[in-house]
Amino acid sequence: MSDIINLPWLAHEISVTDSSDPGLVGVSGKIVNETRRTIQVRTQSGEITIPKEIVTFTIDSGREIIGSNVTQRPEDRIGRRYH
């Protein structure tokens, strides 16, 4: 089975665990869009765009992903190898 980092993230649950912007820590919801540098999340209070560069997050309560390591287009991330 593939690691979540290599799968499409749309419609998965995201939770921000750390960020240089304290206002983003704890943000969670469903991923509705992803670009090279951002993840758009639908939360209970509306949609928010999260810059990948400044966050660490989990998807579906899995392992933590450092956002700055996945700043490529989603289609390029899928086939890439991560350490």
FIVEX-730862 format. One record per residue: residue number from 1; residue in one letter; chain; x negated, y negated, z negated of N, C-alpha, C, O, CB in turn. Coordinates in nm, 4 decimals. Each point is the difference from the previous one (the first is absolute). Glycine has a CB too. Layout:
+-----+------+------+----------+----------+----------+----------+----------+----------+----------+----------+----------+----------+----------+----------+----------+----------+----------+
: pos : code : unit :   n_east :  n_north :     n_up :  ca_east : ca_north :    ca_up :   c_east :  c_north :     c_up :   o_east :  o_north :     o_up :  cb_east : cb_north :    cb_up :
+-----+------+------+----------+----------+----------+----------+----------+----------+----------+----------+----------+----------+----------+----------+----------+----------+----------+
: NUM :    a :    A :        X :        Y :        Z :        X :        Y :        Z :        X :        Y :        Z :        X :        Y :        Z :        X :        Y :        Z :
...
+-----+------+------+----------+----------+----------+----------+----------+----------+----------+----------+----------+----------+----------+----------+----------+----------+----------+
***
This chain:
+-----+------+------+----------+----------+----------+----------+----------+----------+----------+----------+----------+----------+----------+----------+----------+----------+----------+
: pos : code : unit :   n_east :  n_north :     n_up :  ca_east : ca_north :    ca_up :   c_east :  c_north :     c_up :   o_east :  o_north :     o_up :  cb_east : cb_north :    cb_up :
+-----+------+------+----------+----------+----------+----------+----------+----------+----------+----------+----------+----------+----------+----------+----------+----------+----------+
:   1 :    m :    A :  -0.0844 :   0.1196 :   0.0000 :   0.0844 :  -0.1196 :   0.0000 :  -0.0884 :  -0.1252 :   0.0000 :  -0.1029 :  -0.0042 :  -0.0675 :   0.2870 :   0.1292 :  -0.0557 :
:   2 :    s :    A :  -0.1438 :  -0.2245 :   0.1978 :  -0.0764 :  -0.1240 :   0.0100 :   0.0146 :  -0.0831 :  -0.1266 :   0.1017 :   0.0060 :  -0.0692 :  -0.0712 :  -0.0040 :   0.3176 :
:   3 :    d :    A :  -0.1328 :  -0.0784 :  -0.2766 :   0.0031 :  -0.0946 :  -0.1108 :   0.0926 :  -0.1153 :   0.0396 :   0.0085 :  -0.0343 :   0.1179 :  -0.2457 :   0.0977 :  -0.1929 :
:   4 :    i :    A :   0.3055 :  -0.1224 :  -0.0206 :   0.0944 :  -0.1091 :   0.0271 :  -0.0675 :  -0.1170 :   0.0707 :   0.0657 :  -0.0733 :   0.0739 :   0.0654 :   0.1421 :  -0.2746 :
:   5 :    i :    A :  -0.2593 :  -0.0872 :   0.1796 :  -0.0701 :  -0.1125 :   0.0627 :   0.0008 :   0.0134 :   0.1530 :  -0.0089 :  -0.1006 :   0.0704 :  -0.1373 :   0.0788 :  -0.2755 :
:   6 :    n :    A :   0.1567 :   0.1440 :   0.2567 :  -0.0013 :   0.0220 :   0.1438 :   0.1395 :   0.0151 :   0.0605 :   0.0123 :   0.0201 :   0.1208 :  -0.2327 :   0.0866 :  -0.1503 :
:   7 :    l :    A :   0.3237 :  -0.1158 :  -0.0505 :   0.1368 :   0.0136 :   0.0494 :   0.0644 :  -0.1367 :   0.0199 :  -0.0456 :  -0.0984 :  -0.0583 :   0.0651 :   0.3193 :  -0.0585 :
:   8 :    p :    A :   0.0857 :  -0.2287 :   0.1983 :   0.0740 :  -0.1263 :   0.0104 :   0.0635 :  -0.0326 :  -0.1356 :   0.0492 :   0.0898 :  -0.0683 :  -0.0033 :  -0.0490 :   0.3158 :
:   9 :    w :    A :  -0.0469 :  -0.1669 :  -0.2860 :   0.0489 :  -0.0402 :  -0.1315 :   0.1424 :  -0.0552 :   0.0007 :   0.0572 :  -0.0208 :  -0.1070 :  -0.2913 :  -0.0262 :   0.0490 :
:  10 :    l :    A :   0.2925 :   0.0228 :   0.1741 :   0.1344 :  -0.0567 :   0.0049 :   0.0981 :   0.0878 :  -0.0763 :  -0.0032 :   0.1226 :   0.0110 :  -0.0488 :  -0.2276 :   0.2105 :
:  11 :    a :    A :   0.1389 :   0.0415 :  -0.2983 :   0.1048 :   0.0638 :  -0.0795 :  -0.0524 :   0.0733 :  -0.1232 :   0.0771 :   0.0681 :  -0.0676 :   0.0514 :  -0.0453 :   0.2765 :
:  12 :    h :    A :  -0.2571 :  -0.0350 :  -0.2397 :  -0.0550 :   0.0587 :  -0.1223 :   0.0017 :  -0.1044 :  -0.1107 :   0.0064 :  -0.1200 :   0.0264 :  -0.1526 :   0.2774 :   0.1076 :
:  13 :    e :    A :   0.1405 :  -0.1107 :  -0.2578 :  -0.0008 :  -0.0885 :  -0.1168 :  -0.1427 :  -0.0431 :  -0.0317 :  -0.0913 :   0.0824 :  -0.0046 :   0.2978 :   0.0307 :  -0.0864 :
:  14 :    i :    A :  -0.2246 :  -0.2422 :   0.0693 :  -0.1307 :  -0.0558 :  -0.0348 :   0.0095 :  -0.0657 :  -0.1376 :   0.1042 :  -0.0536 :  -0.0376 :  -0.1618 :   0.0164 :   0.2829 :
:  15 :    s :    A :  -0.0517 :   0.0424 :  -0.3184 :  -0.0089 :  -0.0680 :  -0.1280 :  -0.1392 :  -0.0621 :  -0.0104 :  -0.1007 :   0.0701 :   0.0109 :   0.2681 :   0.0901 :  -0.1196 :
:  16 :    v :    A :  -0.1726 :  -0.2914 :   0.0875 :  -0.1279 :  -0.0702 :  -0.0127 :  -0.0509 :   0.0184 :  -0.1428 :   0.0679 :  -0.0368 :  -0.0960 :  -0.0024 :  -0.1342 :   0.2744 :
:  17 :    t :    A :  -0.1849 :   0.2281 :  -0.1919 :  -0.0566 :   0.0279 :  -0.1320 :  -0.1030 :  -0.1030 :  -0.0442 :  -0.0247 :  -0.0151 :  -0.1197 :   0.0647 :   0.2544 :   0.1636 :
:  18 :    d :    A :  -0.1007 :  -0.3109 :   0.0513 :  -0.0998 :  -0.1010 :  -0.0344 :  -0.0077 :  -0.1015 :   0.1132 :   0.0227 :   0.0335 :   0.1163 :  -0.1544 :   0.1330 :  -0.2557 :
:  19 :    s :    A :   0.0996 :  -0.2904 :   0.1047 :  -0.0106 :  -0.1038 :   0.1013 :  -0.0753 :  -0.1194 :  -0.0573 :   0.0035 :  -0.0248 :  -0.1205 :   0.2116 :   0.1018 :   0.2281 :
:  20 :    s :    A :  -0.2833 :  -0.1506 :  -0.0201 :  -0.0619 :  -0.1250 :  -0.0429 :   0.1064 :  -0.1076 :  -0.0191 :  -0.0281 :  -0.1044 :  -0.0589 :  -0.1840 :   0.1657 :   0.1801 :
:  21 :    d :    A :   0.3341 :  -0.0375 :  -0.0723 :   0.1147 :  -0.0874 :  -0.0244 :   0.0877 :   0.0689 :  -0.1051 :   0.0702 :   0.0959 :   0.0324 :  -0.0769 :  -0.1938 :   0.2065 :
:  22 :    p :    A :   0.0040 :   0.0510 :  -0.3636 :   0.0749 :   0.0678 :  -0.1062 :   0.1499 :   0.0125 :   0.0275 :   0.0658 :   0.0882 :  -0.0552 :  -0.2356 :  -0.1738 :  -0.1013 :
:  23 :    g :    A :   0.2233 :  -0.0008 :   0.2404 :   0.1418 :   0.0056 :   0.0328 :   0.0389 :   0.1211 :   0.0837 :   0.1181 :   0.0333 :   0.0093 :  -0.1179 :  -0.2785 :  -0.0208 :
:  24 :    l :    A :  -0.0980 :   0.3114 :   0.0723 :   0.0293 :   0.1171 :   0.0828 :  -0.0077 :   0.1309 :  -0.0783 :   0.0548 :   0.1012 :   0.0437 :  -0.1428 :  -0.2267 :   0.1516 :
:  25 :    v :    A :   0.0208 :   0.1249 :  -0.3101 :  -0.0125 :   0.1223 :  -0.0797 :   0.1389 :   0.0429 :  -0.0472 :   0.0745 :  -0.0792 :  -0.0576 :  -0.3093 :   0.0148 :  -0.0172 :
:  26 :    g :    A :   0.2678 :   0.1894 :   0.1000 :   0.1304 :   0.0519 :  -0.0399 :   0.1060 :  -0.0069 :   0.1086 :   0.1082 :   0.0563 :  -0.0164 :  -0.1662 :  -0.1235 :  -0.2110 :
:  27 :    v :    A :   0.0294 :  -0.0007 :   0.3383 :   0.0963 :  -0.0048 :   0.1101 :   0.0185 :   0.1420 :   0.0536 :  -0.0973 :   0.0717 :   0.0232 :   0.0310 :  -0.3114 :   0.0370 :
:  28 :    s :    A :   0.1904 :   0.2786 :  -0.0412 :   0.0259 :   0.1329 :   0.0553 :   0.1257 :  -0.0052 :   0.0845 :   0.0873 :  -0.0847 :  -0.0192 :  -0.1991 :   0.1959 :  -0.1776 :
:  29 :    g :    A :   0.1186 :  -0.0186 :   0.2904 :   0.1155 :   0.0074 :   0.0883 :  -0.0301 :   0.0866 :   0.1201 :  -0.0975 :   0.0751 :   0.0017 :   0.1702 :  -0.3006 :  -0.0770 :
:  30 :    k :    A :   0.0124 :   0.2140 :   0.1758 :  -0.0107 :   0.0807 :   0.1216 :  -0.0737 :  -0.0783 :   0.1078 :   0.0302 :  -0.1169 :   0.0239 :   0.1834 :   0.2378 :  -0.0814 :
:  31 :    i :    A :  -0.3094 :  -0.0570 :   0.1220 :  -0.0755 :  -0.0640 :   0.1080 :   0.0896 :  -0.0087 :   0.1239 :   0.0522 :   0.1007 :   0.0478 :  -0.2739 :  -0.0130 :  -0.1402 :
:  32 :    v :    A :   0.2382 :  -0.2110 :   0.1435 :   0.0842 :  -0.0195 :   0.1176 :  -0.0797 :  -0.0375 :   0.1242 :   0.0504 :   0.0097 :   0.1119 :   0.1318 :  -0.0788 :  -0.2639 :
:  33 :    n :    A :  -0.3083 :   0.0257 :   0.1321 :  -0.0848 :  -0.0332 :   0.1135 :  -0.1453 :  -0.0034 :  -0.0470 :  -0.0282 :  -0.0274 :  -0.1166 :   0.2151 :  -0.1056 :   0.2269 :
:  34 :    e :    A :  -0.2781 :   0.1613 :  -0.0181 :  -0.1423 :  -0.0077 :  -0.0307 :  -0.0723 :  -0.0569 :   0.1207 :   0.0257 :   0.0393 :   0.1138 :  -0.0107 :   0.1571 :  -0.2732 :
:  35 :    t :    A :  -0.1061 :  -0.2900 :   0.1331 :  -0.0865 :  -0.0535 :   0.1044 :  -0.1442 :   0.0293 :  -0.0398 :  -0.0261 :   0.0698 :  -0.0980 :   0.1936 :  -0.2531 :   0.1590 :
:  36 :    r :    A :  -0.2583 :   0.1299 :   0.0153 :  -0.1413 :   0.0223 :  -0.0281 :  -0.0378 :  -0.0491 :  -0.1398 :  -0.0758 :   0.0663 :  -0.0708 :   0.0276 :  -0.0870 :   0.3156 :
:  37 :    r :    A :   0.1003 :  -0.0938 :  -0.2841 :  -0.0409 :  -0.0610 :  -0.1261 :   0.1086 :  -0.0086 :  -0.1067 :  -0.0291 :  -0.0413 :  -0.1123 :  -0.1300 :  -0.0854 :   0.2458 :
:  38 :    t :    A :   0.2831 :   0.1641 :  -0.1025 :   0.1081 :  -0.0148 :  -0.0974 :   0.0908 :   0.1231 :  -0.0055 :   0.0054 :   0.0817 :   0.0919 :  -0.0134 :  -0.3278 :  -0.0533 :
:  39 :    i :    A :   0.0780 :   0.2547 :  -0.1502 :   0.1050 :   0.1001 :  -0.0174 :   0.1244 :  -0.0771 :  -0.0428 :  -0.0043 :  -0.0773 :  -0.0957 :  -0.1605 :   0.2666 :   0.0320 :
:  40 :    q :    A :   0.2756 :  -0.1682 :   0.1345 :   0.1249 :  -0.0658 :  -0.0360 :   0.0833 :   0.0994 :  -0.0800 :   0.0227 :   0.1131 :   0.0431 :  -0.0285 :  -0.2628 :   0.1639 :
:  41 :    v :    A :   0.0511 :   0.1055 :  -0.3248 :   0.0679 :   0.0879 :  -0.0943 :   0.1382 :  -0.0552 :  -0.0324 :   0.0158 :  -0.1198 :  -0.0234 :  -0.2371 :   0.1917 :  -0.0729 :
:  42 :    r :    A :   0.3215 :   0.0163 :   0.0951 :   0.1346 :  -0.0384 :  -0.0433 :   0.0115 :   0.0350 :  -0.1479 :   0.0007 :   0.1174 :  -0.0369 :   0.0999 :  -0.0801 :   0.2702 :
:  43 :    t :    A :  -0.0916 :  -0.1398 :  -0.3175 :   0.0132 :   0.0186 :  -0.1438 :   0.1453 :  -0.0246 :  -0.0401 :   0.0835 :  -0.0323 :   0.0845 :  -0.3247 :  -0.0380 :  -0.1220 :
:  44 :    q :    A :   0.2708 :   0.0855 :  -0.0897 :   0.1359 :  -0.0263 :  -0.0482 :   0.0379 :  -0.1464 :   0.0156 :   0.1180 :  -0.0329 :   0.0125 :  -0.1429 :   0.2206 :  -0.1739 :
:  45 :    s :    A :  -0.0749 :  -0.2760 :   0.1606 :   0.0294 :  -0.1430 :   0.0106 :  -0.0211 :  -0.0565 :   0.1402 :   0.0063 :  -0.1215 :   0.0182 :  -0.0706 :   0.1019 :  -0.2554 :
:  46 :    g :    A :   0.0396 :   0.1046 :   0.3364 :  -0.0184 :  -0.0463 :   0.1367 :  -0.1277 :   0.0547 :   0.0612 :  -0.0679 :   0.0833 :  -0.0601 :   0.1942 :  -0.2891 :   0.0031 :
:  47 :    e :    A :  -0.1587 :   0.1592 :   0.1759 :  -0.1205 :   0.0472 :   0.0687 :  -0.1190 :  -0.0890 :  -0.0329 :   0.0126 :  -0.1218 :  -0.0128 :   0.1288 :   0.2151 :   0.1977 :
:  48 :    i :    A :  -0.2572 :  -0.0292 :  -0.1983 :  -0.1232 :  -0.0707 :  -0.0317 :  -0.1110 :   0.0542 :   0.0896 :  -0.0054 :   0.1199 :   0.0276 :   0.0795 :  -0.1588 :  -0.2684 :
:  49 :    t :    A :  -0.1619 :  -0.0494 :   0.2858 :  -0.1144 :   0.0415 :   0.0801 :  -0.1235 :   0.0001 :  -0.0889 :  -0.0337 :  -0.1006 :  -0.0625 :   0.1373 :   0.0070 :   0.2749 :
:  50 :    i :    A :  -0.1704 :   0.2084 :  -0.2169 :  -0.1158 :   0.0183 :  -0.0865 :  -0.1250 :   0.0082 :   0.0863 :  -0.0072 :   0.0847 :   0.0890 :   0.1474 :   0.0345 :  -0.2633 :
:  51 :    p :    A :  -0.2395 :  -0.2056 :   0.1503 :  -0.1261 :   0.0105 :   0.0739 :  -0.0800 :   0.1204 :  -0.0504 :  -0.0231 :   0.0130 :  -0.1203 :   0.0196 :  -0.2641 :   0.1565 :
:  52 :    k :    A :  -0.0382 :   0.3381 :   0.0541 :  -0.0750 :   0.1203 :  -0.0377 :  -0.1323 :  -0.0334 :  -0.0681 :  -0.0420 :   0.0697 :  -0.0923 :   0.1481 :   0.0494 :   0.2832 :
:  53 :    e :    A :  -0.1718 :  -0.2257 :  -0.1454 :  -0.1342 :  -0.0362 :  -0.0475 :  -0.0109 :  -0.0133 :  -0.1505 :  -0.1061 :   0.0273 :  -0.0560 :   0.0747 :  -0.1420 :   0.2691 :
:  54 :    i :    A :   0.1389 :   0.0733 :  -0.2809 :  -0.0118 :  -0.0366 :  -0.1413 :   0.0705 :   0.0955 :  -0.0949 :   0.0123 :  -0.0301 :  -0.1187 :  -0.0287 :  -0.2025 :   0.1930 :
:  55 :    v :    A :   0.0632 :   0.3477 :  -0.0250 :   0.0754 :   0.0905 :  -0.0873 :  -0.0563 :   0.1412 :  -0.0026 :  -0.0690 :   0.0437 :   0.0921 :   0.2690 :  -0.1801 :  -0.0459 :
:  56 :    t :    A :  -0.1685 :   0.2057 :  -0.1536 :  -0.0170 :   0.1443 :  -0.0119 :   0.1407 :   0.0529 :  -0.0254 :   0.0742 :  -0.0575 :  -0.0796 :  -0.3182 :   0.0457 :  -0.0115 :
:  57 :    f :    A :   0.2814 :   0.1208 :   0.1580 :   0.1380 :   0.0465 :  -0.0085 :   0.0084 :   0.1516 :   0.0089 :  -0.0965 :   0.0676 :   0.0358 :   0.1719 :  -0.2823 :   0.0652 :
:  58 :    t :    A :   0.0419 :   0.2661 :  -0.1343 :   0.0290 :   0.1416 :   0.0195 :   0.1196 :   0.0102 :   0.0932 :   0.0854 :  -0.0885 :   0.0042 :  -0.1774 :   0.1510 :  -0.2338 :
:  59 :    i :    A :   0.0964 :   0.0463 :   0.3036 :   0.1144 :   0.0294 :   0.0854 :   0.0599 :   0.1308 :  -0.0493 :  -0.0697 :   0.1006 :  -0.0138 :  -0.0313 :  -0.2228 :   0.2153 :
:  60 :    d :    A :   0.2316 :   0.1194 :  -0.2279 :   0.0716 :   0.1159 :  -0.0546 :  -0.0686 :   0.0536 :  -0.1259 :  -0.0079 :   0.1211 :  -0.0207 :   0.0863 :  -0.0635 :   0.2523 :
:  61 :    s :    A :  -0.1274 :  -0.1486 :  -0.3147 :  -0.0667 :   0.0334 :  -0.1278 :  -0.1200 :   0.0917 :   0.0169 :  -0.0326 :   0.0767 :  -0.0906 :   0.2512 :  -0.1032 :  -0.0203 :
:  62 :    g :    A :  -0.2836 :   0.0195 :   0.2243 :  -0.1194 :   0.0806 :   0.0255 :  -0.1250 :  -0.0692 :  -0.0505 :   0.0052 :  -0.0818 :  -0.0919 :   0.1062 :   0.1804 :   0.2910 :
:  63 :    r :    A :  -0.2242 :  -0.0646 :  -0.1377 :  -0.1266 :  -0.0598 :  -0.0439 :  -0.0057 :  -0.1470 :   0.0382 :   0.0682 :  -0.0451 :   0.0920 :  -0.1820 :   0.2673 :  -0.0693 :
:  64 :    e :    A :   0.0299 :  -0.2962 :  -0.0963 :  -0.0144 :  -0.1431 :   0.0279 :  -0.0748 :  -0.0219 :   0.1311 :  -0.0955 :   0.0709 :   0.0316 :   0.0968 :  -0.1196 :  -0.2782 :
:  65 :    i :    A :   0.0440 :  -0.0503 :   0.3215 :  -0.0617 :  -0.0383 :   0.1265 :  -0.0453 :  -0.1446 :  -0.0136 :   0.0781 :  -0.0870 :  -0.0383 :   0.0663 :   0.2498 :   0.1729 :
:  66 :    i :    A :  -0.2704 :  -0.1877 :  -0.1031 :  -0.0536 :  -0.1364 :  -0.0034 :   0.0345 :  -0.0647 :   0.1340 :  -0.0469 :   0.0434 :   0.1052 :  -0.1445 :   0.0200 :  -0.2659 :
:  67 :    g :    A :   0.2735 :  -0.1670 :   0.1552 :   0.0522 :  -0.0630 :   0.1208 :  -0.1058 :  -0.0466 :   0.0976 :   0.0192 :   0.0108 :   0.1211 :   0.1703 :  -0.0791 :  -0.2558 :
:  68 :    s :    A :  -0.3011 :   0.0167 :   0.0849 :  -0.1037 :  -0.0509 :   0.0905 :  -0.0647 :   0.1124 :   0.0812 :  -0.0661 :  -0.0273 :   0.1002 :   0.0236 :  -0.1597 :  -0.2611 :
:  69 :    n :    A :   0.0602 :   0.3122 :   0.1198 :  -0.0541 :   0.1133 :   0.0762 :   0.0911 :   0.0424 :   0.1152 :  -0.0413 :   0.0773 :   0.0864 :  -0.0727 :  -0.0015 :  -0.2942 :
:  70 :    v :    A :   0.2366 :  -0.1256 :   0.2093 :   0.0956 :   0.0421 :   0.1035 :   0.0513 :  -0.1194 :   0.0807 :   0.1180 :  -0.0066 :   0.0346 :  -0.0509 :   0.2004 :  -0.1792 :
:  71 :    t :    A :  -0.1567 :  -0.2875 :   0.1740 :   0.0395 :  -0.1182 :   0.0772 :  -0.0219 :   0.0241 :   0.1489 :  -0.0786 :  -0.0691 :   0.0649 :   0.0212 :  -0.0793 :  -0.2600 :
:  72 :    q :    A :   0.1268 :   0.2455 :   0.2467 :   0.0044 :   0.0214 :   0.1440 :   0.1457 :   0.0258 :   0.0383 :   0.0856 :   0.0209 :  -0.0859 :  -0.3244 :   0.0726 :   0.0912 :
:  73 :    r :    A :   0.2646 :  -0.0953 :   0.1235 :   0.1360 :   0.0235 :   0.0450 :   0.0444 :   0.1394 :  -0.0447 :  -0.0821 :   0.0915 :  -0.0068 :   0.0483 :  -0.2457 :   0.2057 :
:  74 :    p :    A :   0.1617 :   0.1712 :  -0.2293 :   0.0477 :   0.1306 :  -0.0465 :  -0.0355 :   0.1131 :   0.0951 :  -0.0357 :   0.1090 :  -0.0448 :   0.2205 :  -0.2259 :  -0.0696 :
:  75 :    e :    A :  -0.1758 :   0.0933 :   0.2444 :  -0.0301 :   0.1058 :   0.0970 :  -0.1484 :   0.0363 :   0.0013 :  -0.0359 :   0.1120 :   0.0363 :   0.2278 :  -0.1916 :   0.1020 :
:  76 :    d :    A :  -0.2783 :  -0.0141 :  -0.1777 :  -0.1439 :   0.0296 :  -0.0089 :  -0.0330 :   0.0700 :  -0.1324 :  -0.0934 :   0.0801 :  -0.0056 :   0.0433 :  -0.2804 :   0.1516 :
:  77 :    r :    A :   0.1238 :   0.1716 :  -0.2498 :  -0.0218 :   0.0597 :  -0.1320 :   0.0335 :   0.1498 :  -0.0006 :  -0.0639 :   0.0773 :  -0.0713 :   0.1148 :  -0.3001 :  -0.0334 :
:  78 :    i :    A :   0.0465 :   0.2629 :   0.1819 :   0.0501 :   0.1369 :  -0.0015 :  -0.1081 :   0.1032 :   0.0339 :  -0.0052 :   0.1051 :  -0.0639 :   0.2283 :  -0.1953 :   0.1271 :
:  79 :    g :    A :  -0.3081 :   0.0638 :   0.0338 :  -0.1017 :   0.0973 :   0.0387 :  -0.1347 :  -0.0201 :  -0.0650 :  -0.0940 :   0.0738 :   0.0293 :   0.2114 :  -0.0564 :   0.1811 :
:  80 :    r :    A :  -0.1292 :  -0.1155 :  -0.2979 :  -0.1287 :  -0.0366 :  -0.0596 :  -0.0348 :   0.0877 :  -0.1200 :   0.0881 :   0.0507 :  -0.0695 :  -0.0515 :  -0.2845 :   0.1475 :
:  81 :    r :    A :  -0.1665 :   0.2506 :  -0.1008 :  -0.0466 :   0.0769 :  -0.1162 :  -0.0424 :  -0.0961 :  -0.1106 :  -0.0738 :  -0.0955 :   0.0242 :  -0.0018 :   0.2860 :   0.1253 :
:  82 :    y :    A :   0.1234 :  -0.1639 :  -0.2717 :  -0.0331 :  -0.0820 :  -0.1160 :  -0.0722 :   0.0849 :  -0.1019 :   0.0211 :   0.1210 :  -0.0087 :   0.1774 :  -0.2694 :   0.0489 :
:  83 :    h :    A :  -0.2847 :   0.0830 :  -0.1176 :  -0.0750 :   0.0701 :  -0.1047 :   0.0678 :  -0.0165 :  -0.1335 :  -0.0483 :   0.0520 :  -0.1006 :  -0.1632 :  -0.0865 :   0.2263 :
+-----+------+------+----------+----------+----------+----------+----------+----------+----------+----------+----------+----------+----------+----------+----------+----------+----------+
***
